Amino acid sequence: MTLIKKIKDKKVNFEFNKEYIKVVTDKIASNDALFITNSFREMHPADAADIIEHLSQNDRENLIKLNNFKIDPEVFIELNESVQSEITKYLSSESIVRILKNLESDDAIAILENVDEKNKNSILSALPPKDRFALLEGLSYPEDSAARIMQREFTAIPSNWSVGQTIDYLRENKDLPDQFLEIYIVDENFKPIGIVPSSKVLRTPRESKMSSIMEDSTFLVPVDMDREEVGHLFENYNLNSACVIDKNNKLVGMITSDDVLTVLKEEAEEDALRLAGVGDEEITDGVITKTKRRFNWLLLNLFTAFLATYCISLFGATIEQMVVLAFLMPIVASMGGNAGMQTLAVTVRTLATNDLTKNNFNQNILKEFNIGILNGIIFAIISSFIVQLWFQDIQLSLIISISMILTMVVAGLFGILVPVTLKKMNIDPAIASSVFVTTITDVIGFVSFLGVGAYFL
């Protein structure tokens, strides 16, 4: 498959507003497919995709079902995943086949994942055998593996070829990718042994052997490598591309930096959403879908809130003796919760980027302990000063000072210990950490504050 790239003359950064969306909506209602098709052709595919995403679900359905309107494959691949899945339901098998034929294999696989199983087989059977085999092979690998994001279109030549032979091959072979920066050198068993930048080929005499100008191919990505690890590889070594090998070390595809950029962006967004307990939520998702995704974590939070409330109830007598404790209690818990979430966010990110290792784990624990003490002392002074001005009670100021230091220290420690523990248990720390850290910091905050209060009273 070859990705058609004809966007050089298209308008970039097209700015549209509600009025333009209304124009498109009116054209859909009047079945004016020609106007919409011509408008989309004049703009960048990403901007056309934005317009489709801003339409209501009903208008999107009517647009796709318009006679004489065929969605451009380049526009389709720019749509977010939830809209792609929605539109796929409105497309005929022939339309999906047309789209797949005009996309690179990694993009085609991403689309085929969202197709119902009953339609998937008919779509695959309509594709050329070569394309069908490539897609079936890609779908056989885990969803988050390197095989799912690799392109099966790459440029590879034997090591004994000359530069002249290579240039002639690149000019004459129509099955090569439209764009490539690097040429892979393979041995007689099709195992990658080196890499040559295309610019170097153009600057080298024709009679020179490719093996004499190649760089050793040290970055080989197994097909089953997790795509997040692939992202770290590109990030650490500033790679433009990397070859992907199968279990026999044969070259089967390549991964480019633009594919990795998408992966890193998705992983960062996914971690941020999961920390908030909303999962893989899209802005285009419906009310029911979003409610379902948020329900489980909100329910868990409800139970943890009751746990914190139970801890407070244990100190009922203390609160009765000094009612003002109830007023100040949320301050300590809130500060602890924020401190814990700060540490948690940093820890989850360092785990995702493999920056937190066994070698520096103890050092980071000590660092968070010191940060907790330092922040605790600073905010203990600030809060005790305010409490003293407010209530004119030195004992109350002392209580909030001690509990503030204890809570900040514990919050920092659990902010790093919880995600690390979950990681060792093979549980995604981005999903479950926030609930546990919030509960622990709330409970510790309430217990420390009320416990210190009970001791002094």
Backbone hydrogen bonds, N-H to C=O, Kabsch-Sander energy under -0.5 kcal/mol:
donor,donor_aa,acceptor,acceptor_aa,energy
2,T,101,K,-0.7
4,I,102,N,-1.1
5,K,3,L,-0.5
6,K,4,I,-0.6
10,K,7,I,-1.2
11,K,42,E,-2.1
16,F,14,F,-0.6
21,I,17,N,-2.2
22,K,18,K,-2.2
23,V,19,E,-1.9
24,V,20,Y,-2.5
25,T,21,I,-2.6
26,D,22,K,-2.6
27,K,23,V,-2.3
28,I,24,V,-2.1
29,A,25,T,-2.1
30,S,26,D,-1.9
31,N,28,I,-1.4
32,D,27,K,-3.0
33,A,31,N,-1.6
36,I,32,D,-1.4
37,T,33,A,-2.7
38,N,34,L,-2.6
39,S,35,F,-2.4
40,F,36,I,-2.6
41,R,37,T,-1.8
42,E,38,N,-1.2
42,E,39,S,-0.5
43,M,39,S,-0.5
43,M,40,F,-0.8
44,H,11,K,-2.0
47,D,44,H,-0.8
48,A,44,H,-2.1
49,A,45,P,-2.3
50,D,46,A,-1.7
51,I,47,D,-1.9
52,I,48,A,-2.0
53,E,49,A,-2.3
54,H,50,D,-1.6
55,L,51,I,-0.7
55,L,52,I,-0.9
60,R,56,S,-2.5
61,E,57,Q,-2.1
62,N,58,N,-2.2
63,L,59,D,-2.4
64,I,60,R,-2.4
65,K,61,E,-1.8
66,L,63,L,-1.3
69,F,66,L,-1.4
70,K,68,N,-0.6
76,F,72,D,-2.6
77,I,73,P,-2.1
78,E,74,E,-0.6
78,E,75,V,-0.9
79,L,75,V,-0.6
79,L,76,F,-1.1
84,Q,80,N,-2.4
85,S,81,E,-2.5
86,E,82,S,-1.9
87,I,83,V,-2.9
88,T,84,Q,-2.5
89,K,85,S,-0.9
89,K,86,E,-0.7
90,Y,86,E,-0.5
90,Y,87,I,-1.3
91,L,87,I,-1.1
96,I,92,S,-2.0
97,V,93,S,-2.4
98,R,94,E,-2.1
99,I,95,S,-2.1
100,L,96,I,-2.6
101,K,97,V,-2.2
102,N,98,R,-0.7
102,N,99,I,-1.0
103,L,100,L,-1.5
108,A,104,E,-2.5
109,I,105,S,-2.3
110,A,106,D,-1.6
111,I,107,D,-1.6
112,L,108,A,-2.5
113,E,109,I,-1.8
114,N,111,I,-1.4
115,V,112,L,-1.3
119,N,116,D,-0.7
120,K,116,D,-1.9
121,N,117,E,-1.1
123,I,119,N,-2.1
124,L,120,K,-2.6
125,S,121,N,-2.3
126,A,122,S,-0.9
126,A,123,I,-0.6
127,L,123,I,-0.5
127,L,124,L,-1.2
132,R,128,P,-2.8
133,F,129,P,-2.5
134,A,130,K,-1.8
135,L,131,D,-2.3
136,L,132,R,-2.5
137,E,133,F,-2.4
138,G,134,A,-2.1
139,L,135,L,-2.5
140,S,136,L,-0.9
140,S,137,E,-0.5
141,Y,138,G,-1.3
145,S,142,P,-1.7
146,A,225,M,-1.9
147,A,223,V,-2.1
148,R,145,S,-1.1
149,I,145,S,-0.5
149,I,146,A,-1.1
150,M,146,A,-1.0
151,Q,254,M,-3.5
154,F,152,R,-0.7
156,A,154,F,-0.6
157,I,184,Y,-2.4
159,S,186,V,-1.2
161,W,158,P,-1.2
163,V,208,S,-2.8
164,G,206,R,-2.8
166,T,162,S,-2.1
167,I,163,V,-2.5
168,D,164,G,-2.2
169,Y,165,Q,-2.3
170,L,166,T,-2.5
171,R,167,I,-1.9
172,E,168,D,-1.9
173,N,169,Y,-2.4
174,K,172,E,-0.6
176,L,173,N,-0.6
183,I,196,V,-2.9
184,Y,155,T,-2.8
185,I,194,G,-2.6
186,V,157,I,-2.1
186,V,184,Y,-0.5
187,D,191,K,-1.9
190,F,187,D,-1.9
193,I,185,I,-3.1
194,G,185,I,-1.4
195,I,215,E,-2.4
196,V,183,I,-2.6
198,S,181,L,-3.1
200,K,197,P,-0.9
201,V,197,P,-1.3
202,L,198,S,-1.5
203,R,199,S,-0.9
204,T,201,V,-1.1
208,S,205,P,-1.3
210,M,161,W,-2.8
211,S,159,S,-1.1
212,S,209,K,-1.0
213,I,209,K,-0.5
213,I,210,M,-1.1
214,M,210,M,-0.7
215,E,195,I,-3.0
217,S,193,I,-0.9
218,T,216,D,-1.3
220,L,218,T,-1.0
221,V,219,F,-0.5
221,V,243,C,-2.6
223,V,245,I,-1.7
225,M,222,P,-1.8
227,R,144,D,-3.6
229,E,226,D,-0.7
230,V,226,D,-1.7
231,G,227,R,-1.9
232,H,228,E,-1.8
233,L,229,E,-2.1
234,F,230,V,-2.3
235,E,231,G,-2.3
236,N,232,H,-2.9
237,Y,233,L,-1.9
238,N,234,F,-1.0
239,L,234,F,-1.1
242,A,255,I,-2.0
243,C,219,F,-0.7
244,V,253,G,-3.1
245,I,221,V,-2.4
246,D,250,K,-1.9
249,N,246,D,-2.0
251,L,190,F,-2.6
252,V,244,V,-2.9
253,G,244,V,-1.2
254,M,151,Q,-2.3
255,I,242,A,-2.6
257,S,240,N,-2.1
259,D,256,T,-0.5
260,V,256,T,-1.8
261,L,257,S,-2.4
262,T,258,D,-1.6
263,V,259,D,-1.7
264,L,260,V,-2.9
265,K,261,L,-2.1
266,E,262,T,-2.5
267,E,263,V,-2.8
268,A,264,L,-2.3
269,E,265,K,-2.4
270,E,266,E,-2.6
271,D,267,E,-2.5
272,A,268,A,-2.1
273,L,269,E,-2.5
274,R,270,E,-2.6
275,L,271,D,-2.3
276,A,272,A,-1.0
277,G,274,R,-1.1
278,V,273,L,-2.4
281,E,279,G,-1.9
285,D,282,E,-1.5
290,K,286,G,-2.4
291,T,287,V,-2.5
292,K,288,I,-2.4
293,R,289,T,-1.9
294,R,290,K,-1.7
295,F,291,T,-1.5
296,N,292,K,-0.8
298,L,294,R,-1.9
299,L,295,F,-2.8
300,L,296,N,-2.2
301,N,297,W,-2.4
302,L,298,L,-1.9
303,F,299,L,-1.8
304,T,300,L,-2.2
305,A,301,N,-2.1
306,F,302,L,-1.9
307,L,303,F,-1.7
308,A,304,T,-2.2
309,T,305,A,-2.4
310,Y,306,F,-2.3
311,C,307,L,-1.9
312,I,308,A,-1.8
313,S,309,T,-2.2
314,L,310,Y,-1.1
315,F,312,I,-1.8
316,G,313,S,-1.4
319,I,315,F,-2.1
320,E,316,G,-2.1
321,Q,317,A,-1.7
322,M,318,T,-1.8
325,L,322,M,-1.9
326,A,323,V,-1.6
327,F,323,V,-0.7
328,L,324,V,-1.6
329,M,325,L,-1.8
331,I,328,L,-1.1
332,V,328,L,-1.1
333,A,329,M,-1.8
334,S,330,P,-2.6
335,M,331,I,-2.3
336,G,332,V,-2.3
337,G,333,A,-2.5
338,N,334,S,-2.4
339,A,335,M,-2.3
340,G,336,G,-2.6
341,M,337,G,-2.2
342,Q,338,N,-2.0
343,T,339,A,-2.0
344,L,340,G,-2.5
345,A,341,M,-2.6
346,V,342,Q,-1.9
347,T,343,T,-2.6
348,V,344,L,-2.9
349,R,345,A,-1.7
350,T,346,V,-2.3
351,L,347,T,-2.5
352,A,348,V,-2.1
353,T,349,R,-1.8
354,N,351,L,-0.9
355,D,350,T,-2.2
356,L,350,T,-1.3
357,T,355,D,-0.8
361,F,357,T,-0.8
362,N,358,K,-0.5
364,N,360,N,-2.1
365,I,361,F,-2.3
366,L,362,N,-2.4
367,K,363,Q,-2.0
368,E,364,N,-2.5
369,F,365,I,-2.1
370,N,366,L,-2.4
371,I,367,K,-2.6
372,G,368,E,-2.5
373,I,369,F,-2.2
374,L,370,N,-2.8
375,N,371,I,-3.0
376,G,372,G,-2.4
377,I,373,I,-2.7
378,I,374,L,-2.3
379,F,375,N,-2.8
380,A,376,G,-1.9
381,I,377,I,-2.1
382,I,378,I,-2.0
383,S,379,F,-2.7
384,S,380,A,-2.4
385,F,381,I,-2.0
386,I,382,I,-2.0
387,V,383,S,-2.6
388,Q,384,S,-2.5
389,L,385,F,-2.1
390,W,386,I,-2.1
391,F,387,V,-3.4
392,Q,387,V,-0.6
392,Q,388,Q,-1.6
397,S,393,D,-1.9
398,L,394,I,-2.0
399,I,395,Q,-2.1
400,I,396,L,-2.2
401,S,397,S,-1.6
402,I,398,L,-2.3
403,S,399,I,-2.3
404,M,400,I,-1.7
405,I,401,S,-1.9
406,L,402,I,-2.3
407,T,403,S,-2.6
408,M,404,M,-2.3
409,V,405,I,-2.0
410,V,406,L,-2.4
411,A,407,T,-2.7
412,G,408,M,-1.9
413,L,409,V,-2.1
414,F,410,V,-2.7
415,G,411,A,-1.7
416,I,412,G,-0.7
416,I,413,L,-0.8
417,L,413,L,-2.5
418,V,414,F,-2.1
420,V,416,I,-1.4
421,T,417,L,-2.5
422,L,418,V,-2.5
423,K,419,P,-2.2
424,K,420,V,-1.9
425,M,421,T,-1.3
426,N,423,K,-1.6
427,I,422,L,-2.9
431,I,428,D,-1.2
432,A,428,D,-1.4
433,S,429,P,-1.7
436,F,432,A,-1.4
437,V,433,S,-3.0
438,T,434,S,-2.5
439,T,435,V,-2.2
440,I,436,F,-2.7
441,T,437,V,-2.7
442,D,438,T,-2.2
443,V,439,T,-2.8
444,I,440,I,-3.0
445,G,441,T,-2.4
446,F,442,D,-2.6
447,V,443,V,-3.0
448,S,444,I,-2.9
449,F,445,G,-2.1
450,L,446,F,-2.8
451,G,447,V,-2.7
452,V,448,S,-2.6
453,G,449,F,-2.0
454,A,450,L,-2.6
455,Y,451,G,-2.0
456,F,452,V,-2.0
457,L,453,G,-2.0
